[in-house]
Amino acid sequence: MDASRAQKVRSRRNDAGAKVTAAGVSQSDLSYDDDNDKHRTRSHLSAVSPQVHSHPADLPITLALFVLAAALRFYKISFPDQVVFDEVHFGKFAAYYLRREYYFDVHPPLAKLINAAAGYLAGFDGHFEFDQIGDKYLENNVPYVRMRAVPAIIGSLQVPLIYAIMRQSGYAPVIGVFSAALLLFDNAHVAQDRLILLDASLILFMMLSLYSYIRFYKLRYNEFTAKWWFWLVATGVNLALTMSCKMVGLFTFMTIGSAVAWDLWKLLDIRRGIEMDHVARHFFARFFALIILPFGVYLFWFWVHFAILIKSGPGDAFMSSQFQQTLQGNDMLSSARDIQYFDKITLVHKNTKAFLHSHTERYPLKYDDGRISSQGQQVTGYPHNDTNNVWQIIPTKSIPEDDVDGRLVQNKDTVRLLHINTDTFLLTHDVASPLMATNEEFTTTPANDTSRYDDTLFELFLDDTDNPKRVLQSKASWFRLVHKNTRVCLWTHTEALPDWAFNQQEVNGNKNAMDKTCLWYVNDLTPSPDSPDYEERLEPLPPRELVKMNFFKKWLELQLQMLNQNAGLTQSHPYATGPINWPFLLQGISFWTLDKGQHQIYMIGNLVSWWGTILSISIFVGVVGADLLARRRGIYPIPSAVRNRLHNSTGFFVVAWACHYLPFFLMSRQLFIHHYLPAHVCACLAAGGVLNFVTSETIQFPISQPGPLLSVKDYRPRMDNIVPRPARAAMGVIMAALILTFWWLTPLTYGTPGLTTAEVHARRLLPSWTLHFAK
């Protein structure tokens, strides 16, 4: 079947001659279900315009919602004039962009670039580093109000966008206003949007992704037209922008991806009369617009990230030596020297930054758990410079006296390390380490004890090459030291030894020699006086050219490091909470406090909004479950048109909520209530759909544009979504409670006015809220 014939088939399904439900909805606008056909009541209504229903109040409502949202977010935005919560991180990152110094973060760059652009336009030069919560902005000449204004504007756009999504989904203006109000008067979103953070941008692009996809889906009878392509491409671009703000943008991909998969599955139905080549066109159009194009946009923002951050900065240490040497001013360019045998060096563990250290104290014979040690000399990790960190690298082969090349330490060489202060060689053996019974103990043996020679042999493996001729360099080379006999790797971790080792880090032998945390580097170098070029090696190094590194290699390295570091955020935090707590607002986050006047910003949501939305989702699940059970018994309690709108529209919002919420249950990393904000937005949309289902027996129809081959006389009958007056009154009561709760919590949202202890207690609506000044 060619495209024209396929279009005719889809247009015929859009025909007004198709069966019409009691609610006045053509079955062509519903999901295909043969079992439903015989149960649908037929009616014959006059054909009317197919245009999507608009309302004269749509534009003024949209503008009013934006103005109200902006007013709530800009209200006293200058207070406090201090660094608040994660402005410590994201303000600092903006400063690094403006100074062009490389930094590392677990999030993609777009939202941080937006913050940096706000700073640039505001005249900020990056001199202030947002070091601690409470640091003063005005004293340091930081244009923080203008920087906060950008996320506030972005957050303000979210509220009218909720209204637009509801209207495009076929809901009455009053339902759209209700959903928008759940976000408009939510204290958590207001508190988050008025600070230099990332969530406002993330949520806006997430909402734009949902809006774009709804506009695209409504053009399904006008496939491959310019409008159809525009909204499909817009969906892909917005998805990319969402993921370019935070990695949780993947959840928005999951949402749209599930809807696209279901749509393609329906297109495959042979009863639609569509040939496979036409289905293939649909598949490849979506593959390009929703996978290939977003990947390109996602890459683009990393290209911008790398193009700006060209100088050495605090993020260097997270990256490979090759990556670091692409940055101007990096130590590896200015101080990387070839290591020769008999040089004195200090070794630093890449991950913990601890020096390899030893001293004359010995391991106790018996540990607290009853295990026995060798009572050898302690080898530990020590965080500070010390003479006990100095080792000499000793060859295991003959070294020429006058040949510099022959003295170089190279990849895969077998070496020994002599501890200078105690004149002992590093060794490991088959004795359990103090803290980890599965790992080997590291100790030393006197230099004149030749009986332990084999236990002091280590193979040196450079991390970034297999080339045996590659030379070990200070600063620039990361390497593993693998014991020749037992094949364990020199390793340390952050757990401290007991008092008998002065609480220094344990060093032991890791049986997984390829563990990426086994890497070390040479930090300090004292050339051997016996070196033929000793005098030359004491001279400052000449400037070196930057190393070239392929963009995709840099991007892949950064992605892997982002994922690794994100998974490692498992430390405890007083305000970290599990996902099960979030919808019920069991605990918020203390953003900022000021003892004088008892001011505080406590990020917590509006109970009416959050509890109401989770109740709505529970109602949806209950109604759908009951309906499915009834239909199994041949009972059809919900009209087909209303049922399909509930499943296809409200169900889409519930799926979006689930995709943005449930994956957090699988994460072991540190989590906070602000991770629920995108899911809460989806829940606001779902709440409007559920409220419409509960209060009205009608739906707005049609909402999809008919195919181009359909004649005017065959337009489907139009119906308006009428919300009864009692339902409007009930909505008014809910919104009044919503506004009252918002107002009551505003001192916690804005941090002003300060509250007395009694007033703090009065605003502690749940006993689990950990408010300051409550005692």
N, C-alpha and C positions, 0 to 999 in steps of 0.2 A: 504494500500500500504506500503511495507517495504522500508527501506532506499535505497536499491539497485534500486528498481523500480523508486523511486523518483529521484534518481540521473540520471537514464536513461532519464526520462522525461526532467529534467533540461539540460542534455547534448544534447538531440534532439533540444531543443530550442536554443542551441548554435551552431547547425549544419550549415554548409555552404550551405546546401540545402534550408535553410530558405530564406524568401524574403529579398532582398537587396535593399536599397534605392538608389536614384540617386547619393547620396553622397558617396555610397559605404559602407554603414554600415548595418550589419545584424540587422534585427528587434529584434533578441534575445538580443541585447545589449540595447534595448530601453524599455521604459515603455509600458506595454500592453495597446493597444487602438484599439478596433475593428473598430471604425469609421475611423481610419487613413488608414487601410489596402488598401482600394480600391483607395486611392489617392497617394500611394507610387509608384514611378517609379521603375521597376525592371531592374537590370543589372546583367550581368554574368561576374564576374571578377575571375581571377585565385586565388586559395587558396594559402596562404603564411603562414609563421610562426606566431603563436599566441602570441609571446613574446611581453611584453610591450616595446614600442619603447624607445630605448636609443640613446644617441647621444655622439659621441666621446668627445664633448666639455663639457659634463655634469660635470665631475669631476673637470676639471680646472675652470669652471665657479663657481662651488660650493666653491672651495678653494679661488678663487679671491674675491667672495662676502664676505666670512668670514674675509679675511685679510683686505678688505676695511672697513667693519663694525667695526672691532677691531681698525683699525687706527683712525677712526673718534671718537670712544668712549674713546680711551686711549690718544688722543691728549690733552696735558696739563692737564691730570687728577689730577695732584697735585695742580692745581689752582682751587679754592682758598684753602689755607691751614686753612680754617675755617669751622665751622659747617654751613651747607646749608639746609634751609627749613626743611623738615621732617626727616633729619638726627637727629634732636633734639629728635624725638621719637624713630626711629628704631635703631639708634646708641646706645641710652640709653638702649633699650631692649636687645641689644647684650651684653652690659656691665652687665646687671642683670643676663643674662644666665651665663656669665663667673664668676660672684660672687655667683651664685646659689640662688639668692634672688627672691622671688616670686613677679611678677608684673601682672598687668591686662591690656589687650588690646582687642579691638573689633574684631581683625583679628585672624584666626587660626595660628598655630605656625610655619609651615614649612619654609616659606620665612625668617622669623626672625631667625630660627635655622640656616639657610644657612649663614646669616650675622654673627651670633655668631661663626659659624665654621670658617668663614673667619678671624674673629678677633683672634680666638684661634690659628689658623695656622700662623697668622702674629705675634704672641707673645703678643697680647693685654691681659692685666690682668683684665680689667673692672674698672680700677681706675677712669677713666674719664667718666662723666655722661652726656655729650652733653646737657648741661642745656639751652643754648641760641644760637640762630643764631648769628654767628660771633665769637663764642669762638674759641681760637687758638688751633690747633692740635699740631703743632711743639713744642709750649711752654709746652705742657702737655705730650709730648712723646707718642703720639697716632699714630700707624702705619696705618694711614687713607688711604694712597695710595693703600696698599695691600688689605684693606677692600673694597675700592671702585672697585678694579680690578675684584672682583668676580661678582658683578652684571654687570660690563662692558663686561666680557666674556660671561655671560649668554645672555645679550642683543645682542652681536655679533652673537650668534648662531641663532637668530631669522631670520636674513636676508637670509642665505642659506636655511633655513627651508621653507621660503616662496617659494623659487625657487623649492625646492623638492616637495612641495604640488602641485604647478602648473604643474610640469612635471608628477607627478603621476596622476593628473587629466586629462591628455591628451592634454596639451598645448605645443606649440613649445617652444624651448629654448628662443627665443627672447621675447615671451610673459612672460615666467617665470622671465627673467631678468627685464622686465618692472615692474612687480608686486613687485619684490624684491627691485628695485630702489626706489619705492614709500616709502618704509620703510627705506631703507639705508640712504637716504638723507632727512629724516624728522627730523627737529630740536627738536621737542617735545620728540621723543623717545630717541634721542642722549642725550639730557639734563637729562632725567629721568634715563637712564641706567648707567650714570657715577657717580651716588651717592649711598649712603647706604640706599636704599629704597626697596620696595617689588615688584614693578610692573614688573621688568625684569623677575623674576622667574614666576610670575603669567602668563605673556604673553607667555613665552616659553612653559610652561606645557599646556596652552590652545592650542597653535599651534601643539604641539605633540599629543594632543587628536584628533584634526582634521586630522592630517596626519595618525595616527594609524587607525582611522575609515575608511578613504579612502582606505588604504591598505587592511583592512578587507573586505570592501564592494566589492572590485575588485576580491575577492576570493569566491564570492557567488555561483559559479558553482563548487566549491571544498569544499563544506560544511563539517564541522567536521574533517577536516584534521589537521595535526599539525600546518601548517602555518595559517590556518583559526583560530584555537584556539589561536595561539600566538598573532595575531593582534587584536583579540577580547579582550583578557586579557590585552594587552598593552593599548588598548583604555580605559578600566576600570581603570587601574593603573594611567594613565595620567590624567584622569578625577579626580581621588582622589587627586593627587598631585596638580592639579589646585585649587580645593576647599580647600586644606590644606594650601594654601597661602593666599587666601582671600575668604570671603563668596560669592563674586560675581562670583566665580567659578561655582556657581549654574547655571549661565547663559550658561556656556559651557555644563552642563548637559542638559539644555533645548534644546540646539542645537542638540546634539547627540541624545537625547531622541526623538525629533521630527522626525529625520531621521530613527531611529530604528522603531518607531511606524508606519511610512509610509511603511517601508520595510516589516514588519510583516503583515500589511494590504494587501499588494500585494501577500504575500505568502498564505493568506487565500482565494484568488480568486480560485474558483472551476475549472476555465478553465486551471489552472496550473496542475491539476491532482494530487495534493498533499493531502494525507490523514491527518486527524486532529492530529493523534499521532505524525506525522512527524513535523507538525507545532508546536505542543507542545514542541518537543525537541528544536526547534529553540527558542521558547519563554523562556524556562527555562535556556538555555545556555546563553542568553542575560541577563536574570534576575540575574543569578549568577555573570557573568563577569562585568556587568554594574551597579549593585546595591549592591549585597552582598559583593563582593570583594572590591569595592571602599570604602564601609562603614568601612570595616576592616582596610584598609590602612589609612583612615582618623582618626580612633581611635588610630592607632599606633603612629601617630605624637603627639597626646595629651598624650599618655603614656610616650613618650620621654620627652615632656614638663614637666609633673609632676615629672618624675624621676630626672630631672636636678634641678628644682626649689624646693628645700627642705627646704630653710631657709625663715624666715619671711622677708617681703619686703614691698614696697609701695602698692602692690596690695592686701594686706590682707583685707583692709577695704571694698573691694567690695564683699567679700565672707562671707559665713555664719560662725557663731562662731565655729561650728564643723569643718568646713574646715580649719579655721585659726589655730585650735589646732593640726592640722597635721603638722604644720610648725615649725621647730626648732627656738627657740628664740622668739616666739610670746608672746606678753604681756599677753594673756589669760592663758598661761601656767605658767608664772612667777608671775602674780599678781591677778589672779582670786580668789576672796574670797566670801564665803557665806554672804549674806546680812541678817542682823537681824533687827527686829523692834527696833526703836529708834536710829538706825544708821543715821549719817548725810552723805548725798550723793550729787553728782552732776549728772544730767541727760543730755545726749548728743543725739541729733537726728542723726540717722545712716546716712541718705542721705546728709544732709547739714552740719553736724558736729557742729551745733549751740547748745550752752548750754541752758537749760530751765532757764529763768531769770525773775526776777521781781524787781521792785523798787517802791519808794513811789509816783512817778508821776502817774497821772490818765488819763484815756481816755477823750478826749473832749466830752462835752455833745452832740454837733452836728457836724457831719462830713461834708465834702465839698459837698457831694451829697444830703445833707438834712436829712440823716438818723440819728436816735438818739441812743446814747450809754447808758450804765448803769452808766457811769462816775466812774467805778470801777478802782481799782489799775491795772496798766498795767502788763501784762505777755507777754514776748517777747522771741525771740531767739537771743542770743548774742555769737559772735564767739570767745571771749577771756575768760580766767580764771578771775573770779571776785567773791568777797564774796557774791554778790547778786545772785549767781548761786546755793547756798547751800540750800538744803531742808532736812527735817527730815521725815523719813517714819514712820507713826503712825498707829498702828493696830486699827481694829474695833471689835476686840474680846479680851477676857481676855488672858493675856500672863503670863506664869509662871515665877517667878523670878529666879529660880535656874536651870531650864531645858533649855539647849542650843537648843535642837531640837524643843522645843515648841516656841522658839523666831525666828525661821527661817522664812523668807518670801518665800512663795511657790506659784507655778503656780495656778491661779484662785482665789488667795486671794483678799479680798476687803480691800483697803488701803486708807489712807489720806496722803497728802503731806503738811507739815508745812514749810512755808518759814521762815528761821531763822532770817534774818535781820529785817523783818517787822512784825514777829509774826502773820502771816495770813495763812489761809488754801487755797490751790488751789481749784477753783471751775469753773464750766461752767454752763450756763443756756440758756434759750431760748431767747437770744438777739443776733442779727447779729454781726459778727465780723467786724472790721474796713474796711478790703479790700475785703472781700467776703461775700456778703449778704446771700449766701446759707449756710454758715458755722456759728457755734456758737462762741460767744465771750468767751475767757478765762480771768478770773480775780481772785481775792482773797477776802476772808472775814476774819474779825478779829477772832482770836482764841477763844475769849470769847463769840462770837455770836453763840449760839446754834440753833437759828432759821433757819440757812442755813445748818444745819448738812447734810441733805440728798443730797444737791448739791455738797458736798465735797467728796462724795464716788466714788471711782474708782476701777474697777476690773482690775487686772493685769494678762495678758495672755502671757506666754512665746511663742516665735515664733516657736520653733522646736519640741514641744511636746504637748500631751494632758494629760500627766501624772500629776495629781494634787499634787503629792509628790515632783515633781522636784523643786529644790531650786533656787531662784534668785541669780546670782553671778555677781560681778563686772566684767566689761570688756567682760566676756564670754557669757552673756545672753542678747538676744534681746527680747524686749517685747512691748506689746501694753497696753496703759492705756485707758480703755473704761469707760465712765461715766455711773454710775449705772442707773440713771434715763432716760437720753436722748439717750444713746447708741452711742454717738459720741466718736471719738477717738482723743486723744491728738495728734496734728499734727502741723508742720510748713513747710514753703516753703521759697524760696529765695527772694521773693518780699519784698522790704523794706517798713516799715511804714514811714509816713511823719516826719518832724522835731520835732513834739511834742513827738515822741517816739525815738528821736535821730537816726532815720533811721535804727533802729534795725529790725530784721525779725518779721513778724507777726506770732503769735501762735494762732491757732483756733481749733474748734472741727469739724473734718471731719466725715460726715455722713456715709461714706464707711469705716467702722471699719476694714475691711480686706484689705484695701489699703496697698500695700507692702512698701509704703513710710511713714507709721505710726509707724515705729519701732524706739525704743529708747534703750539706754543702760546706765548702771551706770559706770561713768568714774572714779570719785574719791570717796573714802570711808573713813570716820572717824568713827571707832567703838564706840558704846555707852559705857561710863564708867560703866553703870549698868549691862553690859553683864557679865555673870558668867565666861567667858573665855577672859575677856578684855585684860589681860596682854599677853596671848598667841596670841591674834589676832594682837598685835603690833609687834610681831616677824616676820622676813622675812619668806616667804613661802618656804618649801623644794622643790627641783626640782620635776617636775611632768613628767610622761611619755607622749609621743606623743599619740594623739587620733588616732585610726584606722578608716579609712573611705574607703568604697568600691570605686574602680576606676570608675565604671559606675555612681555612685552617684556624685562623684567629676566632672566627665565629663559633666553630665546633668546640674549640677548647673552652671558650667562655660558657657555652651552653652546658657542657658537661660539668664545669665547675659550679655553675649556678644550681644545677640539679643536686649535685653532691652536697653543697653547703646548705641548701634549703632542707634536705633530708636530715642534716646534722643539727638543725635547730631544735634540740630536744631538752634544753635546760628548763628548769622549773622557773616560774614567774608568778608573783603573788596575784596577778590579774589574769593569768591564763585560765581558760575554761574549756571544757569539752563541748562538742557540738550538741549533745543532748540538752544542754542548759540554754542554748541561745534563743530558741523561739519563745521560751517562757521567761526570759529576762531575769534569770536567777542571780546574775552578777554582771556588773559593768566594769569599766576601766577608769581608774583615776588618772586623768590627763595632766592635772596641774593643781597645785595648792599654794595658798599664800596665808601664812599664819596671821599676819596683821589684817584684821577685819574678817577673818575666817572665810576667805574666798576659796572656791574649788570648782574645777571643771570635772564632772563625772560623766563619762560617756555611757548613757543608758537610753534605751528606746522608750517610746510611748506605750504604756501597757495596753491601752485601748487598741492601738494599731497592731502591735505584735500579737497579743492574745487573740484579737479579732481575726487576723489573717490565718493564724494556725487553726482556729476554730472553723473558718471557712473551708480550709483544705480538708479538715476532718469530715465536714459535712459533704464535701464533694466525694470523698472516698466512700462514705456511707451510702450516699444516693446511688452512685454508680454500682456499688456492690449489690444493693437491694434491687436495682433495676435488672442487673444481670441474672440474679436468682429468680426474679419474677418472670423474666422472659424464658427461662428454662422450663417454666410451668405453663407457658402459653399465655401469660398475662402481660399486657403492654400498657403500663401505667403512665408513661410519658409520651406525648405526641412525638412523632418521628422528627419533625423539624426542630423542636425544642431539645430533644435528646441529642441530635447531631450537633447542634450548636454547643451544648454542654460538653460533649465529648471532644469535638474538634477545636473549639476555641478555648473554653475554660480548661479543658484537658491539656492543651498546649502550654498554658501558663503553669499548670501544676507540674508538668514534666520539666519545664524550665526551673521551677522552684526545686524540684528533686535533684536535677542535674547540678545545681549550684549549692546544694546543701549536703546531700547524702555522701558524696565522695570524701568529705572531711572525716567521716567515721573510720575511713581506711588509713588515715594519716597518723603517724606517730610524732610528728613535729609539734612544736609549740603553737597553740592556737588561741585566738582571742575572739571576742564577740563581734568585732568589726568584720571578721571574715563572713559573717552571715548577712551583711548588708545587701549584696547582690541578690541573694535568695529572698530577702525580705521584699525587695522591689517586685520580684516575680509573684510573691505571695499577695501583694497589693493588687496586682492585675487579676489574680485568681479570685480574690475576695469580691471584686466587682462582678465577675462572671457568676459566682455563686449567689450573690445578692440578687442579681437579675433573675436567676432561675427560681429563687425562692419567692420573689415578690411579684413576678410578672408571668403571665401565660402566653405572652407574645414575644416575637423576636423581630429585629429589624431585618428587612429582606427586600430585594437582593443586595448583597454587598460585593459580589464579584462581577466584573465587567463581562458581558456576553461576548461570544465569538463574532468575528466580522461577517460571517455568512448568514447571521440570523437577521431576518427582516423585522422592521419595527412592529408590524402587526402581531408578531410572535413573541414580543417581549414578555418576560415572566411577570406575574402579578406582584405588585408592591405591597409591603405591609410595614407598618411602623411598630417600634417597640414602645409600648405604653406602660409606664410605671404608675400604678394606682396611687391615689392620694394618701391612703394609709401607709403605704410603703415609703412614700416620700417623707411623711411625718416621722416614721421610724428612723429613716436615714438622718433626719434632722436631729433627732435625739442622740444617735450615735456620734454624729459630728460634733455636737455640743459637748459630749463627754470627752471626745478626742481633743478638742480645743482647750477645754478646762484642764485636762491632764497635762497637755503641752505647757500651758501657762504656769501650772503649779511647779513644774520641773525646770522652768527656765533659769532660775538661779544656778542650777547645776550645769545647764547647757552653756550658758554664757559666762559663768564664773562670777557674775555680779547680779544683784548686790550680795554682799557677804551675809551669812546667816548666823543667827545665834544657835547655841546647842539645841534648844527646843525646836527651832525652825528646821534644823538639819534632821532631827528625829521625825518631824512631821512629814518630811519629804522622803523618808526612808519607807517607801511603799511596800517593800518586801524585806523581811528580816535578814535575808542573805546579802543585801546591798552593803558593801563595805565603804560607807561614806566616812570622810574625815570629819573631825570636830564633833563627833556624835557622843563623845564622853566628856 
